[in-house]
């Protein structure tokens, strides 16, 4: 039995991940920690978790906890992950893996030093619909992949318009803006499909002026195998312009699907068009957590590791580098951005 402890039992752990630790075979959620202990106690009561901590180190060094899930904002990922690895325990980190690629490397160096594995919550690498897309590509259903297009357009929230900003748009805590939070899933999935990126060319802007982080990104990507892609992300788009679209084009057809809305997968070839149901699991991290538990038991492998997740963070850093370097040079960069990218 793998006994888990969670550091940071916030919203992401309510449905997406937390309950899955008790549903996966050979896994149990033994303890949770939050700096606001009363919130941790509330979570534990609602989810039947036996132990509660208000201090992360106490949870990490609980002798009955075998592995730790770090579900805090990214600004705390590296510190908690490295402390867990020092304690000789596997660590599962929410995405993105850390504030930047340099911190990811420090985590991976600790993993190698202490001989303990790192896993990261890029769970689309284990979801049935996304695995189906990968299978169709590998089986040549659309022939040789040539390129892909991605569009994710979302409106600013009412809180953002009112100046009530979350940690997700504070680079000191998140590494960047919504691009780091959401696009990281997509860029990691493309890494899973196509391998490492070798070249990026980007335009990064802040059109809305609601916060210091980027709110618009468009980038060209080139992969080792010659596949190219174009992605555009807007987080202040009109509500009427909302879209969540990925289309992969091959020389014999195309596959169209969504990242977050779990719309049907649409496959078009010379034989016609087919729609494949892409169901949203009750707990979207369940499949990946199951693979992680098997990996810890030495009975399988996880498709998402510290090594693969660090590549994704490197690409995100490259995409936004000019934006933040320019902001520094003009003296307009938030202190938090300096902390994230120095």
Buried (B, 14 or more C-beta within 10 A) or exposed (E): EBBBBBBBBBEBBEEBBBBBBBEBEEBBBBBBBBBEEEBBBBBBEEBEBEBBBBEBBEBBBBEEBBBBBBBBBBBBBBBBBBBBBBBEBBBBBBBBBBBBBBBBBBBBEBBEEBEBBBBBBBBBBBBEBBBBBBEBBEEEBBBEBBBBBBBBBBBBBEEBEEEEBBBBBBBBBBBBBBBBBBBBBBBBBBBBBBEEBEEBEBEBEBEBEBBBBBBBBBBBBBBEEEBBBBBBBBBBBEEEEEBBBBBBBBEBBBBBBBBEEBBBBBBBBEEEEEEBEBEEBEBBBBBBBBBBBBBBEEEEEBBBBBEBBBBBBBBBBBBBBEBBEEBBEEEEBBEBBBEBBE
